[in-house]
């Protein structure tokens, strides 16, 4: 720890006293004197404390780097930093090691004034930890879907690899969105305690001894971040303190009481986008713009072929979910658009300017990307989505299992839409439904698709695409089977592509039998009734997800490899879900395979179709082409 001269110490005392006075004035409180928490670090987000993208701490010298240009609030009810975008947070140190001398050993206290604007499964206020499967270490003060928590691992839990087990102590109190809370956590080497608004709110004796810090961990404010997880915060933080002493309940209460009026005032509902504007179901002459807001709003979409857009569609009925169709557009044309939502108090939420292109003619070149099984891995999903966007496809196909639990709204907003924000704002996505969606209403809420929505078709360029729900019956007497046959029989498209979640051919090791101990059906047996139908109408490609890897078959017809008239089957389930593996022996149909996160990129012009497959680092690992007269 740095040493200071007497003059420096005196100056720091003056600064500290001034900062306290500043906070009290801004709150207009008659606060009681603060108890001394003996903080070794104190980050205050004021005009004085946060300057030029940095937040200073005169005590420890740990200067934070502010990412993403978050807003600095001033005045009533308090000064604070407001995080509203996924790239906004503060890094205090990129990599902390157990040898860093500033780290508290056993005794410690963390304190923060914080406002949560949107819940998340894992949220961080101040953290320095790793939580990677069985490799856990460090300490964090944070929040989840409804409560605050204090996470800590002690050396008593350490294993031979240097990692241990984190205990997450939850508060009994549930927080309200948009309201300020004083949250504190203490540890004395035997007991973890958490406080909400000055009151004890939970304790645990699961950990004992010195804190076990990770060999390498980021020290951050406003984020839950480690080597393989990265969850952003939507909310605000006024100040964060960290002490190498264990505060008493009386000290925590006194610190809260100094500014307790901040917790009394309930903030009005916050107007913001829960899901930023995104595109749905584009055609040659139409596009649908969607978004979701936290409070009921009216919605206006401005659009046009130049910027700023000169046309407008308004939805005057207040709602939180908006679905705005744009019609009478020009084919194969670039459009600009911008969404503005207005709440009951007249506050406006303005989306970023976006672009989209209407569908091309049958004689034009076009491209599309394919991803499947994103489920619950926003880091990988975000990387793959960014790589897809860099290719500038005309549209995206999703092979299903877009989330891990279709009933969890947070998984839709945080695990799918946030990491795919840029891609979905520029490129329409055409999904098929997977088993993890559970046929939940969220699927039909967030995707705007032709009725009955669980199956549909669309034409783009010279290809016709059929999206099918293999969670429902596809037996010959089913509604879907009859629709598929009718649609394929009537199709005049040069390329016919069908996609559904479950594979008809798969070399997976254990989803369709146990290839280590027994036999496999090498695909979903009950869905194989579709094979003769696809072959009858000369479908070119059948795509699926469900198996978390990549596989491409030889062209197959009548159960045999047929390089002249066979159908190519592609499994693309590498969007983020836990990877699976192949049968130890190659199946007769397996052409190429890889266990990796990935996406497929198709280009089509006339009778020429090419596919390139890239991993999540952007490296090409498979490619093929098809030609038709």
N, C-alpha and C positions, 0 to 999 in steps of 0.2 A: 504494500500500500504506500501511496506517496506520502512524503513528509512535507509539512508546511511551516513556514516561518510564523512568528507571533503576529506580524502584520497581516499576513495572508489569512490566518485564522480569524483575526478581528474583522477583516473585510468580509469573510464568508458569513460570520455571524450577522453582520449588518445586512447582507444580501438575504439571508434566511428570514430575519425579522421583517424585512421589507416585503418579501414574498408572502409571508403569512398575512401581513396587513393588507396586501393587494387582494388576496383571496377573500378576506373578510369583507372588504369594501365592496367587492364585486357581488357578494351574496347579501349584503346589507344585514348581516347578522350581529347579534351581541354575543358572540361565541365565547365560551369559557376558555381559559388558557389551555394550550395544548400540552399534553404530557410528552416528555422526552422519550422518543422511541429509539434513540441512538442509531439512527440510520447511517449506514456506510454508503448508501446511494439513494438519491432522491431526484427523480425526473419529473419536472413540472412543465406542462404544455401551455405556456403563456407566450405572449409576444416577446418577452425577454428570454424565456427559457428555450424556445424553439425558433432558430434563426437560420436562414439559408440552407434548409434541408437537414439541419442538425438539431438535436436536443442535448443541451449541456447538463452536466452534473458536476458542480464545483466540489463535491465531497470526494468522490471516488476517481474522478477523471474519466469515467466510462461515458464517452460521448456517443450518442446514438445517431445513426443515419436514417433519415425519414425517407421511405420509398413511396412512389406513386403520387406524390403531391396531394396528400389529404388536406382537408380544410381545417384551419385553426379558428376555433370559435372564440369570440370575445364577448364580454358583457354578460347580460342575464341569460340563464341563471348563473353561469360560471364560464371561465375560460377552460378550453379543452381542445384535444385533437380528435377529429371525427373521421373514422374509417368507413368509407362507403363503396369501395371498389376492391376486387380481389387482389390487386397488386399493392395495396396500401398497408404498411406496417412499419415497425422500427427495428432495426438491427443494432444491438448494443455491442455484440462481438460475434463474428461469423463462426468461430470455433473456440469453445471453452474446453479446457482440459482439467482434470482433477488437481493438477499442480498449480492452477491459478490461485494466488494467495488471497484474493478478495473473497473467495467463496466461503460462506459460513460452514463450519464443520457440523456441529449438532444444533446448538441454539440458533434460532433464526426467527424472523418475523417478516412477512410480506403484507403490504397494505396498499389498497388502491381505491380511488373513487372512479366508478365506471358506470356506463350506460349501455345496455344491450338493446340494439334495434332489431336484430333478427337472430332467432335461436339457431344453434347448430349442434350436431352430435358431439363435436370436440371443438372447443374454443379456448384460446389462450389470452390471458391478460399479461402475465410476466412468466416466462418459461425458459428453462435451461435443461433439456431432458432428451432422452431417446426412448421411444416406445415401439420397438420393432420386434413383434412376436415375443419370443422368450428373451430378447435382449432389451432389458429395461433398466433405466438409471436416471438420476437427476431429480429435479423439483419443478413444480409448476403451480401457479394460481390461475384458475380458469373457470369456464362455465360450459354447460351442455345444453340440452334441449329446454330445460326448465329451471336448473339450479346451478349454483356456484360449486366449485370443488377445489380441493387442495391435493395435489399429487406429489408423492415423495417415496424414494427408495433409500433404504439404509444399507450400510455395509454388512449388517447381519444377514441380509438377503442375498449377498453376493455369491456367485458361482465361480467356477474355475476360469471362465472366460472373461471375468471382470464385470459382468452384468448381473443384475438381480431382479427384483420384482417390485413394481410400483404399487402403492396403495393409493386409491383415489377416494378421498373422504368428501362426501357430498353434504351440502347444507340442507337443513330441513326446510328452509324457506325457499319458496319458488319466486323467481323474479318476474316483474312486469316489464314488458317491452317499453322502451322510451323513458324509463324512470331511473333516476340516479341512485346508486347504492354505494355504501362504504363496505368494502369486503376486506377482511384481514385473515391471515393464517399464521399460526405459530407452531414451532416444534422445539422441544427441550431435550431431545435424545431419548425420550420414552413415550411422549404423547403428542399426537397431532391434534390441533384444534382449528376450527374455522368459525369466524364471526361474521354476522351480517348486520349492518347498521348498529355496530357497537355491542351486539348481544351474542353470547356463545350460542352456536348453532349446530354443533356436532363435534365429536372427538373420536380418536382411534388410537389404540396402543399396538397396532399391528407391526409398527416399525420401532426399532431401538438402535441406539448408537449413532455414530457419525453418518451424515448423508453420503450416499454412494453416487458420485458424479460420473457421467459417461466419459470414455476416452476422448470423444469429440462430440460436441453438441452446440447448436446455435443458441445464443442468449438474445431473446426477442421480446418485444412488447406488441400486444395487439395481434397475436398470431399463435396458433398451435402448429409448431414446426419441428420436425426432426428429419432424419435421413430419408424416410420413405413416406412421410405424411406432411401435408401442408394445407391447413384450413385457415381461411381468412376470417377476419372479424368485421361485422357490421355493427357499429356503435361508436362510443366515444370514451376517452380516458382523460381525466383531468390531471391526475398525478399518480405516481407509483413510488413506493418506498421499499427498501430492502435493508433489514437490520441483522447484525450477527448476534443479537440478544433476543431472548424470548420475552415478549411483552406480556405484562400481566393483564387480566381482564379489565382492571381499572384503567390501565394506560390505553388499551384499545378503545374503551368507552369514551375516555376524555378526548381522544383524537377524533372520534366520530362527532362528539358533541360540539366541538369547535366549529363545525360547519353543518350541523344537523338539519338546518332549514333547507339545504339542497335536496335532502331525501324526502321532504314533506310535500313538495310540489310535484304533482303528477303531470308529466309532459303530455301535450296533445298528441293524438295519433300522428305518426310520422309518415309523410307522403314520400314514397320511394318505389322504385321498381323491385319487385320480388324476382321477376324474370324479365330481363331486358328484352326489347323488341327483337323478334326473330321471324323468319320466313316459313311459310307452309304452302304446300301443294300449288306450285306454279304450273301454268300452261302457256300456250302460245299467246293468249290474250288476257291472262289473269294472274294474280298473286295474292296470297292472304298474309296479312301482317298480324302478329299476335304479341301480346305482352301481358304481364300480371303486375298489379300494384298492391301495396300493403293496405290501402284504404280505398273505398269506392271513389272512382274518378270518372269523368267524361274523357273521351279520347278523340284526338284529331290526328290523322295521318296526312301529311303533305307529301306529294310525290310529283315526279315529272322527269323529263329527259334532260333537264339542266338544273344547276344548283345556284341559288335556292329553288326548291320545287315550286311550281306555280299552280298545282291542282291540289284539291283537298277533299277528304272524306271525314265526316264527323259522326261520332256516336254520342248522342246527348244523354242516353240513359246511364246513370252512374253504375259502375260495376268494378270488380277487382280484376276479372279476367276479360281481356278484350280480344276479339277476333274480327278483324276488319278486312273484308274482301275488296280488292281493287280489280275493276273489270274494264273492258274495252281498251286494253293495252295493245301496243303494236308488237307483232312477233319479232323475235331475235333482236331485241332492243334493250339498251342499258337504261335503267331508271335509277334516280336518286329518291330516297325517302327519309322522313324524319317524323318521329312520334312525339306528341305532346299530350300529357294527361293532366287534368286539372281537378283538384279535390274540392270539397264543399266550401273551404275557406278561400278558394281562389288561388291556392298555391299550385304552381306548375312544375311538373316533372318532365324534363326534356331529354329525350333519348339522343344518342349519338347519331350523326348523319350516317345513313347506310346506302347500299346499292343492291340492285338485283338485276338479273337478266331474264327476259321472257324466253320461252322455249324456241328452239331453232326449227327450221324446215327439214324435211326428210333428206334433202340433198346436201345439208350442211354437216361439217365436222362438229363433234361435241365430246365431252368427257364426263365421267362420273366416278365417285369414290365409294368404297364399300367398307363398312366397319361393323363389328358385331360384339355382343356381350361386353358392354362397357361396365355394367354393374356398379361396383363400389371401389373405384380406384381413380379419383379425380386427377391425380398427378399424371398417370399414364394416359388416361383419356385426354387430358389437356395437351400432352405432348403429341399424341397421334392426331388430334383435331387440328393442331397448329400445322403439322406437316401436310395434312390433307388440304388445308386452306392455302398453303404455299403453292400447291399444284393448280389452284384456281379451277376446280371442277365446276361443271354446270349444275350438278346436284349431287346428293349423297343418298345412298341406300343404307339402312340400318337393319341388321339381321336379327334383332330382338334381344331381350334381356337388357334393355336400355338402362334399367336400374336393378338393384339386388332385391328390393322389396317394393313392389308397386304401390303398397298402401302407405309408404313413408313419403310424405310430401317433401321433407328435407332432402331425401335422396334425389328427387326430381330437380329441385332448385339448386342444390349444392353439388351433387355428384355428376349430374348430366349438363344442365344448362350453364352453370358458371364456367366450367372448363371448356365448353363448346361455344361460348358466347360469340366470339368473333366469327367462327365458321357459320353458325346458325343464323347470324344477323345478315349474312351475305349469300348464303346458299340454302335452298330448301332441302329438307330431309324427308325421305319417304320410308317409313319404318314398316316392319312386320312385327307382330306382337309375340313376345317370348313367354316362357312359363313363369319367369320371375316377376312379370308385370301383374300376374294373378288376375288378369282380366279386370283390374281395378279401374274405377272411374277416372283416376288421374291420367291414364293412357288416353282416354277419349277426350279429356279436358285439355291436355297439352298438345295433342296432335289434331289438326283439322284435315280430315280425310273424307273421301266420298262414302256415302252410306253403302253398306252397313258398317263401314270402317274397319272391322276386323278382317275383311278381305276387300280388295279393290284392284283396279288396274289403271295404268296411265300410259300414254304414248309420249315419247320424247324422241325427236329426230326420226330416224327410220326404225326405231325399236319399240316393242310393246313389253311392258313390265307387269307382272302379276304378283301381287303381295297376298300371301295366303296364311291363314291361321291354323297351324298344325297342332295347337292345343285343343281345337275343336275337331269334330269328325270330318274326315275327308274320304269316307267310305263311298262306294259307287252310288248309293241311294241318298247321299247327303246333299244339302244345299250347295256347299262349296264345290263338290265334285262336279255337279251339274253346271254350275256357273263357270268353272274352269274350262270344261269341255266346250261350252257355248262360246266363251270368249276366244279360246284358241282357234276354234273352227271358223270364226268370223274374222280373225286377224289377217290383215294384209301386210303387216310389218315385215321388213327383211329379217330383223333379228327378234327372236322371242326369248325372253328371260323370265324365269319364275323364281321366286325366292320365298322362303319360309324358315322358321327357326330350327326345326329338327331335320337332321340329315337323312337322306335316303341311302347314301353310301358313306361309311365312316370306318376308318382303321383305328379308332380310339380304343384304348386298352380295357376300359371297364364300364362304360355307360350302357353298352348293349351286350352284356355278358362279361365274364372275367377271363381275359386272354392269358393270364398267368396260370390259372387253375383249370380253365375249361374253355368252351367255345364262345363265339360271338356271333350275333346276327348281322354284324357289320352295317349297322344303320337301324333306324326306327322301323321295326317290322310292320307295325300297323299302318305306316304311311307309304309302304312300298307299292300300295295299290295305285299310287300316282305315276309310277314309272311307265306302265303301258300307255297311259293317257298322254304323258309328255312325249313318248316316242311316236305315238300315232300322229301327233300334230307337229312333229319335228321341232321341238323346243331345242334351242342351241345350248343354253347354259342354265343350270339349276344351282342356286346359291343358298347357303344356310349358315347358321351359327351354332349355338348350343355346346359344341365341343370347343374347348378353349385352346385352340391351336390353328394352324393353317394346313389344309390339305387340298390338293387338286388331283382329280382322277384322270386316267386315260379316258378318251371318249368311249362311252359304253352304250351298247344296244343289246337287248334280249339277254342280259346277264353276261355278256362277253365284251372284250375290247373290240371296238369297231372304229378304226381311225377315219373311215369315210363318212359314216352316217351317225356315229355315236354322240351321246350327250356328255358334255363335260360338267362334272359336279365339283363345286368349290365350297369348302368349309372355311369361313372367316370369322373366328370367334376370339380374336386377339385384341379386343378394345380395352381390356383392363382387368377382367375377371381372372382368378387364380388359374394358372396354366395347367393343362393336363398332359397326357402322353399317349404314345402310339402302342399298338400291338407289337410285341417283340419281333414277330415275323411279318414281312410285307404281305399285304393282301394283293389279290390279282389285279385290282383296279387302281392301286395307289401309284400315281405318277410322280408327285412331289409332296413333301411335307416338311413342316418346321414347327417346333414348339417355341413360340415367341409372340410378343405383342406386335401388332402389325396392322396394315390396311392395304386394300387393293385399289389400283387406279386404272380405269379403263378409258381408252380412246377409241372412237368409232368414226369412220368416214366411208360412206357407201358400203361396199361389201368387205371392208377390212376392219377387223376388230383386234385390238392389242390390249394386253393386260400386263401391268408391272406391279409387283408386290414388294412393299418396303417395310422394314422393321421400325420400331419406335425411335431408332436413332437416325432414320432416313436412309438406311442401307438397302439396296436392292438385293433380294434373295430368290426371286422367281419371276419368270416372264414367259408369256406365250402369245401366239397370234392365231387368228382364224380368218379364213377367206371364204366368201360366197360370191357366186356369179350374180 
